[in-house]
Amino acid sequence: MTETVLQEARKKLIFALDVADADTALALVRKLRDEVGLFKVGLELYLAQGPAVMQDLVNAALPAGIFLDLKLYDIPVTVLGAINTILHGVALITLPSDLGPTGLKEIVDAAGRAFNILAVTVLTSTTAQDLRALGYDPRYAQDPTALVVLRAQMAQAAGCHGVVCSGREAAAVRQACGPEFLIVCPGIRPAWAAVPGDDQSRIVTPYEAVKNGADFIVVGRPLRQEPGMEVEAARRVVAEIAAAMQEMAGT
């Protein structure tokens, strides 16, 4: 496997910084910045440390970038006010698809293209039983993929640059939305990395997600559950990504 292929594979790996303190986050960033393409900052770290931590993370992450996954959910004017506080250096942000086509379009149009905006379709922890309990139409509650595709097409029509979805739905989204639409897949579980008490329900391996059309995969706990082994674990995931890329390219 060539270094060129591995380099492209690294760009597809997003490491989830799901920790609560800045020192731990920055140490992980410095350890993994040459092994991954992006670092995901979610609610845990952002709420524990506040926006001030972002500049340190952006600076420390280079050459990797930052994916700010806050799923900003409010009326468009409030969301836009929050987006205006985001620092340069953030590559991706997330909005819930529940904002609907009008809200998504208004926000995307006003935000410009400083970063790519992704709509979160259906959380990877959500089950068909959850959807039924929430009152979804049975055709979508029984088939989450149909709901994900519906929301992906809505987000694309609203101008979003891509979506977040399970790797199980990535192939259907790719077919429905075309090759340029970004697909980011969390809920990634390598076969060799069991997560105790896992709360994810619609999971796939790194290899499966990329084969199904994912542009990026988000991996957190499988990489950091053994302290001191983060780099080795990241390289194993990158090797899976690269294997999928080579198979898709027919090489």
Backbone as JSON, one array per atom type, in Angstrom:
{
  "sequence": "MTETVLQEARKKLIFALDVADADTALALVRKLRDEVGLFKVGLELYLAQGPAVMQDLVNAALPAGIFLDLKLYDIPVTVLGAINTILHGVALITLPSDLGPTGLKEIVDAAGRAFNILAVTVLTSTTAQDLRALGYDPRYAQDPTALVVLRAQMAQAAGCHGVVCSGREAAAVRQACGPEFLIVCPGIRPAWAAVPGDDQSRIVTPYEAVKNGADFIVVGRPLRQEPGMEVEAARRVVAEIAAAMQEMAGT",
  "N": [[0.85, -1.19, 0.0], [0.7, 2.14, -0.96], [2.27, 5.22, 0.15], [0.95, 7.44, -0.78], [-1.71, 6.6, -1.12], [-2.3, 6.0, 1.56], [-2.06, 8.55, 2.65], [-4.23, 9.89, 1.47], [-6.24, 8.37, 2.59], [-6.0, 9.01, 5.29], [-7.06, 11.57, 5.34], [-9.74, 11.12, 5.34], [-10.43, 10.33, 7.86], [-11.92, 11.25, 10.85], [-11.31, 12.27, 14.07], [-12.97, 11.99, 17.12], [-13.08, 14.34, 19.58], [-14.15, 13.76, 22.25], [-13.97, 14.65, 25.03], [-13.62, 16.28, 28.26], [-11.83, 18.22, 29.14], [-9.44, 20.79, 28.36], [-6.66, 20.33, 28.3], [-6.38, 17.55, 27.99], [-7.66, 17.26, 25.52], [-6.0, 18.82, 23.82], [-3.6, 17.43, 24.05], [-4.28, 15.02, 22.81], [-4.79, 15.98, 20.24], [-2.24, 16.9, 19.45], [-0.93, 14.49, 19.42], [-2.22, 13.07, 17.41], [-2.44, 14.6, 15.1], [-1.06, 14.23, 12.72], [-2.1, 11.91, 11.84], [-4.76, 11.88, 11.22], [-7.56, 13.43, 9.44], [-9.35, 15.39, 10.33], [-10.45, 16.9, 13.42], [-13.08, 16.3, 15.61], [-15.06, 18.49, 17.41], [-17.33, 18.39, 19.93], [-20.36, 18.73, 21.88], [-19.61, 18.13, 24.56], [-16.85, 18.91, 25.04], [-16.95, 21.57, 24.09], [-18.88, 22.86, 25.69], [-17.78, 22.46, 28.2], [-15.35, 23.83, 28.13], [-15.75, 26.16, 26.71], [-15.95, 28.69, 24.05], [-13.37, 29.72, 23.9], [-11.45, 27.72, 23.81], [-11.3, 26.96, 21.2], [-9.55, 28.38, 19.46], [-7.0, 27.55, 20.32], [-7.2, 24.86, 19.69], [-7.57, 24.91, 16.89], [-5.1, 25.97, 16.1], [-3.32, 24.04, 17.12], [-4.06, 21.76, 15.76], [-3.17, 21.72, 13.11], [-1.46, 19.89, 10.57], [-4.1, 18.99, 10.29], [-7.71, 19.63, 10.37], [-10.66, 21.22, 11.85], [-13.78, 19.99, 12.91], [-16.72, 21.21, 13.81], [-19.12, 20.11, 15.77], [-21.94, 20.87, 16.77], [-24.61, 20.82, 16.3], [-26.54, 22.95, 15.86], [-29.52, 24.23, 16.9], [-32.24, 26.1, 16.52], [-34.33, 28.99, 15.98], [-33.78, 30.47, 12.73], [-32.5, 33.09, 12.85], [-31.29, 33.1, 15.35], [-29.56, 30.89, 15.17], [-27.88, 31.79, 13.13], [-26.68, 33.94, 14.43], [-25.13, 32.54, 16.27], [-23.46, 31.13, 14.51], [-21.97, 33.17, 13.43], [-20.07, 33.62, 15.36], [-18.19, 31.69, 15.09], [-14.87, 30.63, 14.68], [-12.43, 31.28, 12.09], [-10.94, 28.58, 10.36], [-12.36, 26.41, 11.06], [-13.66, 23.62, 9.49], [-16.0, 22.14, 8.98], [-19.44, 22.32, 9.98], [-22.4, 21.46, 11.89], [-25.95, 21.19, 11.45], [-29.24, 20.43, 12.63], [-31.39, 18.41, 10.66], [-33.99, 18.72, 11.27], [-34.61, 21.38, 11.3], [-35.8, 21.93, 8.94], [-36.65, 22.59, 5.43], [-36.97, 25.38, 4.89], [-35.76, 26.74, 7.06], [-33.13, 25.65, 6.96], [-32.25, 26.5, 4.39], [-32.34, 29.3, 4.66], [-30.39, 29.73, 6.6], [-28.06, 28.57, 5.44], [-27.8, 30.13, 3.1], [-27.31, 32.66, 4.2], [-25.01, 32.23, 5.68], [-22.89, 31.84, 3.94], [-19.84, 30.57, 2.42], [-17.78, 29.95, 4.22], [-17.27, 27.69, 5.61], [-18.14, 24.2, 5.36], [-21.5, 23.22, 5.56], [-23.29, 20.8, 7.23], [-26.16, 18.72, 7.33], [-27.66, 16.99, 9.93], [-29.03, 13.88, 9.7], [-30.48, 11.37, 10.8], [-29.85, 10.46, 14.06], [-27.19, 8.2, 14.88], [-27.65, 6.63, 17.06], [-30.33, 6.27, 17.15], [-33.18, 4.21, 16.96], [-35.49, 2.1, 15.07], [-37.66, 1.63, 16.71], [-37.55, 3.88, 18.36], [-38.22, 5.85, 16.49], [-40.84, 5.15, 15.88], [-42.04, 5.62, 18.36], [-41.77, 8.35, 18.47], [-43.65, 9.17, 16.72], [-43.39, 9.03, 13.96], [-44.25, 8.61, 10.51], [-45.23, 5.33, 9.63], [-43.91, 4.2, 7.39], [-41.44, 5.39, 7.38], [-40.55, 5.01, 9.99], [-40.27, 2.26, 10.06], [-38.32, 1.91, 8.22], [-35.53, 3.33, 8.48], [-33.61, 4.14, 6.62], [-35.02, 5.17, 4.44], [-36.05, 7.5, 5.59], [-33.67, 8.87, 6.14], [-32.67, 9.31, 3.52], [-34.74, 10.91, 2.48], [-34.4, 13.2, 4.1], [-31.79, 13.87, 3.44], [-32.0, 14.57, 0.72], [-33.7, 16.75, 1.0], [-32.0, 18.46, 2.46], [-29.95, 18.83, 0.6], [-31.33, 20.18, -1.44], [-31.84, 22.51, -0.06], [-29.39, 23.67, -0.02], [-27.35, 22.75, 1.61], [-24.09, 21.4, 2.18], [-23.64, 18.79, 2.61], [-24.35, 15.75, 4.48], [-24.79, 14.22, 7.72], [-24.83, 10.85, 8.44], [-25.65, 7.42, 9.19], [-23.3, 4.83, 8.37], [-24.64, 2.72, 7.26], [-26.61, 3.83, 5.74], [-25.26, 5.25, 3.86], [-24.72, 4.45, 1.18], [-27.23, 4.6, -0.06], [-27.77, 7.31, 0.21], [-25.67, 8.37, -1.29], [-26.35, 7.45, -3.84], [-28.76, 8.81, -4.21], [-28.07, 11.51, -3.99], [-25.76, 12.1, -5.38], [-22.25, 12.38, -6.54], [-20.83, 14.61, -5.51], [-21.85, 15.47, -3.14], [-21.31, 15.76, 0.29], [-20.71, 13.15, 2.59], [-20.76, 12.26, 5.86], [-19.94, 9.93, 8.26], [-20.71, 8.85, 11.42], [-20.72, 6.56, 14.29], [-18.95, 4.46, 13.86], [-17.42, 1.38, 14.04], [-14.7, -0.49, 14.36], [-14.02, -3.94, 13.7], [-12.25, -5.0, 15.48], [-12.39, -3.55, 17.8], [-14.2, -3.49, 20.36], [-16.69, -1.63, 22.08], [-17.37, -1.01, 25.36], [-20.63, -1.01, 26.81], [-21.87, 0.21, 24.63], [-23.66, 2.8, 22.96], [-24.48, 3.11, 20.42], [-26.5, 2.22, 17.6], [-26.84, 1.78, 14.85], [-24.42, 0.68, 13.3], [-21.27, 0.43, 11.5], [-18.26, -0.94, 10.03], [-15.05, 0.76, 9.49], [-14.13, 0.1, 6.88], [-16.52, -0.79, 5.62], [-18.09, 1.55, 5.71], [-16.69, 3.37, 4.04], [-16.7, 1.94, 1.64], [-19.4, 2.09, 1.19], [-19.73, 4.69, 0.47], [-18.96, 6.85, 2.09], [-17.48, 10.03, 2.67], [-16.09, 10.95, 4.83], [-15.27, 9.44, 7.96], [-16.24, 9.19, 11.36], [-14.53, 8.56, 14.26], [-14.2, 7.75, 17.62], [-14.29, 6.64, 20.55], [-13.25, 3.95, 19.94], [-10.61, 4.56, 19.25], [-9.46, 5.82, 21.43], [-9.79, 4.27, 23.69], [-7.81, 2.7, 24.75], [-5.38, 4.02, 26.44], [-2.41, 5.52, 25.26], [-2.25, 3.98, 23.03], [-3.34, 5.24, 20.89], [-2.3, 6.23, 18.43], [-1.48, 3.9, 17.09], [-3.98, 2.62, 16.87], [-5.37, 4.46, 15.27], [-3.9, 4.24, 12.91], [-4.53, 1.65, 12.17], [-7.22, 1.94, 11.53], [-6.99, 3.73, 9.39], [-5.67, 2.07, 7.6], [-7.74, 0.28, 7.0], [-9.52, 2.01, 5.73], [-7.97, 2.73, 3.52], [-7.75, 0.25, 2.25], [-10.38, -0.14, 1.42], [-10.63, 2.01, -0.35], [-8.75, 1.32, -2.32], [-9.89, -1.03, -3.3], [-12.26, -0.05, -4.37], [-11.2, 1.48, -6.38], [-10.24, -0.44, -7.97], [-7.68, -1.4, -7.77]],
  "CA": [[0.0, 0.0, 0.0], [1.59, 3.27, -1.11], [2.08, 6.34, 1.07], [-0.04, 8.34, -1.37], [-3.03, 6.06, -0.77], [-2.48, 6.19, 3.0], [-2.26, 9.98, 2.89], [-5.62, 10.2, 1.12], [-7.09, 7.69, 3.57], [-5.97, 9.79, 6.55], [-7.93, 12.73, 5.2], [-11.13, 10.68, 5.56], [-10.64, 9.95, 9.26], [-12.2, 12.31, 11.82], [-11.21, 11.79, 15.45], [-13.9, 12.69, 17.99], [-12.5, 14.82, 20.83], [-15.23, 13.72, 23.23], [-13.38, 14.75, 26.37], [-14.15, 17.48, 28.9], [-10.84, 19.23, 29.53], [-8.64, 21.29, 27.25], [-5.33, 19.73, 28.28], [-6.5, 16.22, 27.38], [-7.98, 17.44, 24.1], [-4.82, 19.32, 23.11], [-2.62, 16.35, 24.01], [-4.73, 14.09, 21.76], [-4.6, 16.65, 18.95], [-0.81, 16.9, 19.11], [-0.53, 13.11, 19.17], [-2.88, 12.48, 16.24], [-2.67, 15.54, 14.0], [-0.49, 13.71, 11.47], [-2.71, 10.6, 11.59], [-6.17, 12.05, 10.87], [-7.84, 14.59, 8.6], [-10.08, 16.41, 11.09], [-10.82, 16.61, 14.8], [-14.45, 16.71, 15.9], [-15.35, 19.1, 18.71], [-18.76, 18.28, 20.18], [-20.95, 19.46, 23.0], [-18.91, 17.92, 25.83], [-15.68, 19.78, 25.14], [-17.29, 22.97, 23.84], [-19.58, 23.4, 26.85], [-16.9, 22.42, 29.37], [-14.23, 24.77, 28.01], [-16.18, 27.4, 26.09], [-15.39, 28.99, 22.73], [-11.96, 30.11, 23.95], [-10.58, 26.59, 23.5], [-11.28, 26.69, 19.77], [-8.35, 28.91, 18.81], [-5.89, 26.66, 20.64], [-7.39, 23.62, 18.94], [-7.31, 25.19, 15.48], [-3.65, 26.14, 15.93], [-2.61, 22.79, 17.42], [-4.48, 20.67, 14.88], [-2.5, 21.75, 11.81], [-2.15, 20.11, 9.29], [-5.5, 18.59, 10.3], [-8.66, 20.71, 10.59], [-11.63, 21.08, 12.92], [-15.19, 19.76, 12.6], [-17.47, 21.68, 14.98], [-20.37, 19.34, 15.72], [-22.81, 21.35, 17.84], [-26.01, 20.6, 15.9], [-27.19, 24.19, 16.28], [-30.96, 24.06, 16.66], [-33.07, 27.2, 17.01], [-34.83, 29.73, 14.83], [-32.64, 30.83, 11.89], [-31.75, 34.28, 13.27], [-30.47, 32.72, 16.51], [-28.49, 30.03, 14.68], [-26.93, 32.62, 12.39], [-25.9, 34.68, 15.42], [-24.12, 31.63, 16.8], [-22.5, 30.82, 13.45], [-21.08, 34.33, 13.25], [-19.01, 33.61, 16.37], [-17.27, 30.58, 14.83], [-13.57, 31.07, 14.2], [-11.86, 30.73, 10.87], [-10.17, 27.37, 10.63], [-13.31, 25.32, 11.19], [-13.95, 23.14, 8.13], [-17.36, 21.61, 8.91], [-20.34, 22.49, 11.12], [-23.63, 20.67, 11.72], [-27.29, 21.66, 11.8], [-30.22, 19.33, 12.55], [-32.3, 18.48, 9.52], [-35.3, 19.1, 11.81], [-34.85, 22.8, 11.0], [-36.67, 21.96, 7.77], [-36.07, 23.19, 4.23], [-36.95, 26.84, 4.95], [-34.72, 27.15, 8.0], [-31.81, 25.28, 6.44], [-31.89, 27.36, 3.26], [-32.08, 30.65, 5.15], [-29.11, 29.73, 7.31], [-26.98, 28.31, 4.49], [-27.65, 31.29, 2.22], [-26.74, 33.79, 4.94], [-23.7, 31.89, 6.25], [-21.83, 31.85, 2.93], [-19.07, 29.34, 2.25], [-16.58, 29.94, 5.04], [-17.1, 26.29, 5.98], [-19.2, 23.35, 4.83], [-22.6, 22.98, 6.5], [-23.86, 19.46, 7.12], [-27.41, 18.47, 8.04], [-27.71, 15.7, 10.61], [-30.27, 13.23, 9.24], [-31.03, 10.62, 11.94], [-28.72, 10.08, 14.91], [-26.85, 6.78, 14.75], [-28.16, 5.92, 18.23], [-31.79, 6.17, 17.02], [-33.68, 2.93, 16.43], [-36.83, 2.13, 14.48], [-38.59, 1.74, 17.83], [-37.56, 5.3, 18.75], [-38.96, 6.62, 15.49], [-42.26, 4.87, 16.06], [-42.47, 6.31, 19.58], [-41.8, 9.78, 18.18], [-44.81, 9.46, 15.88], [-43.07, 9.11, 12.53], [-45.01, 7.79, 9.57], [-44.7, 3.96, 9.69], [-43.0, 3.85, 6.29], [-40.11, 5.87, 7.76], [-40.18, 4.37, 11.25], [-39.86, 0.89, 9.77], [-37.19, 1.94, 7.29], [-34.79, 4.57, 8.71], [-32.89, 4.57, 5.42], [-35.92, 6.02, 3.66], [-36.1, 8.81, 6.26], [-32.37, 9.51, 5.93], [-32.61, 9.78, 2.13], [-35.66, 12.04, 2.38], [-33.79, 14.36, 4.73], [-30.6, 14.23, 2.67], [-32.44, 15.28, -0.48], [-34.19, 18.05, 1.46], [-30.84, 19.28, 2.81], [-29.26, 19.19, -0.64], [-32.15, 21.2, -2.11], [-31.72, 23.74, 0.72], [-28.05, 24.22, -0.21], [-26.34, 22.17, 2.49], [-22.98, 20.81, 1.45], [-23.63, 17.36, 2.85], [-25.13, 15.27, 5.62], [-24.27, 13.21, 8.64], [-25.72, 9.69, 8.47], [-25.0, 6.14, 9.46], [-22.7, 4.16, 7.22], [-25.62, 1.81, 6.66], [-27.42, 4.58, 4.79], [-24.4, 6.06, 2.99], [-24.86, 4.07, -0.23], [-28.5, 5.12, -0.56], [-27.62, 8.77, 0.11], [-24.78, 8.64, -2.44], [-27.12, 7.22, -5.07], [-29.81, 9.82, -4.32], [-27.58, 12.89, -3.97], [-24.66, 12.3, -6.32], [-20.87, 12.21, -6.08], [-20.23, 15.79, -4.91], [-22.49, 15.72, -1.85], [-20.48, 15.21, 1.35], [-21.33, 12.2, 3.52], [-19.95, 12.04, 7.06], [-20.55, 8.8, 8.97], [-20.31, 8.43, 12.76], [-21.15, 5.2, 14.59], [-18.0, 3.55, 13.22], [-16.89, 0.42, 15.01], [-13.84, -1.53, 13.8], [-14.32, -5.27, 14.23], [-11.29, -5.33, 16.52], [-12.47, -2.59, 18.91], [-15.5, -3.47, 21.02], [-16.88, -0.5, 23.0], [-18.25, -1.42, 26.45], [-21.8, -0.18, 27.02], [-22.04, 1.02, 23.42], [-25.01, 3.36, 22.78], [-24.75, 3.22, 18.99], [-27.32, 1.1, 17.15], [-26.68, 1.53, 13.41], [-22.97, 0.79, 13.19], [-20.55, -0.28, 10.44], [-16.81, -0.84, 10.15], [-14.48, 1.78, 8.6], [-14.11, -0.43, 5.51], [-17.88, -0.8, 5.09], [-18.56, 2.92, 5.53], [-16.06, 3.94, 2.86], [-17.25, 1.22, 0.48], [-20.78, 2.54, 0.99], [-19.75, 6.04, -0.08], [-18.61, 7.91, 3.04], [-16.31, 10.88, 2.42], [-15.4, 11.01, 6.12], [-15.82, 8.63, 9.04], [-15.94, 9.73, 12.68], [-14.18, 7.51, 15.21], [-13.78, 8.31, 18.89], [-13.95, 5.67, 21.6], [-12.36, 2.85, 19.54], [-9.22, 5.01, 19.15], [-8.9, 6.32, 22.68], [-10.13, 3.46, 24.86], [-6.57, 2.19, 25.32], [-4.42, 5.13, 26.5], [-1.08, 5.23, 24.76], [-2.34, 3.21, 21.79], [-4.18, 6.0, 19.96], [-1.69, 6.31, 17.1], [-1.57, 2.57, 16.48], [-5.38, 2.37, 16.52], [-5.69, 5.31, 14.13], [-3.27, 3.68, 11.72], [-5.3, 0.47, 11.77], [-8.42, 2.43, 10.86], [-6.56, 4.27, 8.11], [-5.4, 0.93, 6.71], [-9.04, -0.21, 6.52], [-10.02, 3.0, 4.77], [-7.15, 2.62, 2.3], [-8.11, -1.0, 1.58], [-11.65, 0.1, 0.74], [-10.36, 2.91, -1.48], [-8.08, 0.56, -3.38], [-10.85, -1.97, -3.91], [-13.19, 0.75, -5.19], [-10.48, 1.95, -7.56], [-9.87, -1.59, -8.77], [-6.23, -1.62, -7.75]],
  "C": [[0.89, 1.25, 0.0], [1.29, 4.36, -0.08], [1.05, 7.32, 0.53], [-1.46, 7.89, -1.02], [-3.3, 6.27, 0.72], [-2.73, 7.65, 3.35], [-3.7, 10.39, 2.57], [-6.58, 9.55, 2.11], [-7.13, 8.45, 4.88], [-6.92, 10.97, 6.5], [-9.39, 12.39, 5.49], [-11.45, 10.39, 7.02], [-10.8, 11.2, 10.13], [-12.13, 11.69, 13.21], [-12.1, 12.64, 16.34], [-13.22, 13.04, 19.31], [-13.58, 14.9, 21.91], [-14.64, 13.58, 24.63], [-13.79, 16.11, 26.94], [-13.11, 18.55, 29.22], [-9.89, 19.54, 28.38], [-7.28, 20.6, 27.16], [-5.36, 18.35, 27.63], [-6.76, 16.33, 25.89], [-6.74, 17.86, 23.31], [-3.74, 18.24, 23.01], [-2.99, 15.34, 22.92], [-4.52, 14.69, 20.38], [-3.14, 16.59, 18.53], [-0.32, 15.49, 18.77], [-1.03, 12.6, 17.82], [-2.98, 13.39, 15.03], [-2.06, 15.1, 12.68], [-1.13, 12.38, 11.05], [-4.14, 10.7, 11.09], [-6.36, 13.3, 10.02], [-8.49, 15.74, 9.35], [-10.25, 15.93, 12.52], [-12.22, 17.14, 15.04], [-14.55, 17.27, 17.31], [-16.86, 19.09, 18.88], [-19.17, 19.03, 21.42], [-20.14, 19.32, 24.29], [-17.75, 18.88, 26.01], [-16.05, 21.25, 25.01], [-17.98, 23.59, 25.06], [-18.69, 23.42, 28.1], [-15.85, 23.52, 29.33], [-14.62, 26.11, 27.39], [-15.49, 27.65, 24.75], [-13.9, 29.29, 22.75], [-11.02, 28.96, 23.58], [-10.4, 26.4, 22.0], [-10.01, 27.19, 19.1], [-7.14, 28.03, 19.07], [-5.99, 25.36, 19.84], [-7.08, 23.81, 17.46], [-5.81, 25.28, 15.23], [-2.91, 24.81, 16.11], [-2.9, 21.7, 16.41], [-3.71, 20.61, 13.57], [-1.48, 20.63, 11.7], [-3.6, 19.63, 9.24], [-6.4, 19.8, 10.58], [-9.64, 20.37, 11.69], [-13.05, 20.93, 12.35], [-15.97, 20.12, 13.86], [-18.88, 21.1, 14.92], [-21.27, 19.72, 16.89], [-24.29, 21.18, 17.53], [-26.89, 21.78, 16.34], [-28.66, 24.19, 15.9], [-31.74, 25.17, 17.34], [-33.65, 27.88, 15.78], [-33.63, 30.27, 14.04], [-31.84, 32.04, 12.38], [-30.84, 33.96, 14.45], [-29.3, 31.84, 16.08], [-27.44, 30.85, 13.94], [-26.09, 33.46, 13.35], [-24.81, 33.82, 16.01], [-23.05, 31.33, 15.76], [-21.51, 31.98, 13.26], [-19.97, 34.41, 14.28], [-17.96, 32.55, 16.1], [-15.99, 31.1, 14.18], [-13.26, 30.53, 12.81], [-10.99, 29.54, 11.23], [-11.05, 26.18, 10.9], [-13.75, 24.91, 9.79], [-15.4, 22.73, 7.95], [-18.14, 22.02, 10.15], [-21.62, 21.7, 10.84], [-24.86, 21.45, 12.16], [-28.22, 20.46, 11.78], [-31.11, 19.5, 11.33], [-33.71, 18.85, 9.96], [-35.61, 20.58, 11.61], [-35.75, 22.96, 9.78], [-36.06, 22.72, 6.62], [-35.98, 24.71, 4.31], [-35.83, 27.33, 5.87], [-33.33, 26.84, 7.5], [-31.37, 26.22, 5.33], [-31.55, 28.76, 3.75], [-30.71, 30.73, 5.82], [-27.95, 29.54, 6.34], [-26.74, 29.52, 3.6], [-26.96, 32.44, 2.94], [-25.32, 33.51, 5.44], [-22.58, 31.96, 5.24], [-21.06, 30.55, 2.92], [-17.76, 29.35, 3.03], [-16.24, 28.52, 5.5], [-18.26, 25.51, 5.36], [-20.24, 23.07, 5.92], [-23.23, 21.63, 6.2], [-25.17, 19.4, 7.89], [-27.35, 17.08, 8.66], [-29.05, 15.05, 10.28], [-30.98, 12.54, 10.41], [-29.85, 10.15, 12.77], [-28.47, 8.58, 14.84], [-27.26, 5.97, 15.98], [-29.66, 5.67, 18.14], [-32.2, 4.85, 16.37], [-35.05, 3.12, 15.78], [-37.89, 2.25, 15.58], [-38.68, 3.19, 18.31], [-38.4, 6.12, 17.77], [-40.46, 6.38, 15.6], [-42.8, 5.62, 17.27], [-42.58, 7.81, 19.37], [-42.92, 10.17, 17.22], [-44.53, 9.57, 14.4], [-44.01, 8.2, 11.73], [-44.4, 6.39, 9.56], [-43.72, 3.62, 8.57], [-41.58, 4.32, 6.58], [-39.64, 5.25, 9.07], [-39.67, 2.96, 11.02], [-38.63, 0.83, 8.87], [-36.42, 3.25, 7.47], [-34.02, 5.05, 7.5], [-33.75, 5.49, 4.56], [-36.02, 7.41, 4.26], [-34.8, 9.57, 6.05], [-32.27, 10.08, 4.52], [-33.53, 10.97, 1.93], [-35.03, 13.3, 2.94], [-32.53, 14.81, 3.98], [-30.99, 15.01, 1.43], [-32.99, 16.67, -0.12], [-33.02, 18.98, 1.77], [-30.09, 19.73, 1.57], [-30.02, 20.29, -1.37], [-32.05, 22.54, -1.38], [-30.33, 24.37, 0.62], [-26.99, 23.69, 0.72], [-25.29, 21.45, 1.66], [-22.89, 19.3, 1.64], [-24.47, 17.02, 4.05], [-24.28, 14.4, 6.51], [-25.28, 12.09, 8.68], [-24.93, 8.46, 8.84], [-24.37, 5.59, 8.18], [-23.63, 3.18, 6.55], [-26.46, 2.51, 5.59], [-26.59, 5.32, 3.74], [-24.59, 5.73, 1.51], [-26.14, 4.64, -0.82], [-28.44, 6.63, -0.72], [-26.75, 9.12, -1.09], [-25.55, 8.48, -3.74], [-28.14, 8.34, -5.28], [-29.26, 11.22, -4.55], [-26.35, 13.14, -4.83], [-23.29, 12.32, -5.7], [-20.27, 13.4, -5.34], [-20.76, 16.1, -3.51], [-21.7, 15.02, -0.75], [-21.3, 14.28, 2.25], [-20.34, 11.92, 4.65], [-20.66, 10.98, 7.91], [-19.93, 8.59, 10.36], [-20.78, 7.01, 13.02], [-20.26, 4.17, 13.93], [-17.37, 2.66, 14.28], [-16.03, -0.62, 14.29], [-14.15, -2.87, 14.46], [-13.43, -5.62, 15.42], [-11.41, -4.44, 17.76], [-13.87, -2.54, 19.49], [-15.55, -2.33, 22.02], [-17.84, -0.93, 24.1], [-19.43, -0.45, 26.61], [-22.13, 0.7, 25.83], [-23.49, 1.49, 23.27], [-25.36, 3.54, 21.31], [-25.54, 2.0, 18.53], [-27.12, 0.77, 15.68], [-25.21, 1.73, 13.07], [-22.45, 0.02, 11.98], [-19.07, -0.16, 10.73], [-16.29, 0.3, 9.27], [-14.5, 1.35, 7.13], [-15.5, -0.35, 4.89], [-18.37, 0.61, 4.81], [-17.99, 3.54, 4.26], [-16.56, 3.25, 1.6], [-18.67, 1.69, 0.16], [-20.87, 3.99, 0.52], [-19.4, 7.16, 0.87], [-17.38, 8.7, 2.57], [-15.44, 10.98, 3.66], [-16.07, 10.02, 7.07], [-15.36, 9.23, 10.37], [-15.71, 8.58, 13.64], [-13.67, 8.16, 16.48], [-13.32, 7.25, 19.86], [-13.06, 4.52, 21.13], [-10.88, 3.27, 19.46], [-8.63, 5.39, 20.49], [-9.16, 5.44, 23.89], [-8.92, 2.78, 25.48], [-5.54, 3.31, 25.33], [-3.02, 4.7, 26.09], [-1.07, 4.48, 23.45], [-3.12, 3.95, 20.71], [-3.6, 6.03, 18.55], [-1.79, 4.97, 16.39], [-3.0, 2.28, 16.03], [-5.8, 3.2, 15.31], [-5.1, 4.74, 12.84], [-3.98, 2.41, 11.24], [-6.59, 0.88, 11.04], [-8.07, 2.98, 9.48], [-6.27, 3.15, 7.12], [-6.69, 0.33, 6.17], [-9.63, 0.72, 5.47], [-9.29, 2.85, 3.44], [-7.5, 1.35, 1.53], [-9.42, -0.83, 0.81], [-11.45, 0.98, -0.48], [-9.71, 2.17, -2.62], [-9.03, -0.4, -4.07], [-11.81, -1.21, -4.82], [-12.52, 1.23, -6.47], [-10.05, 0.81, -8.46], [-8.4, -1.85, -8.83], [-5.84, -2.55, -6.64]]
}
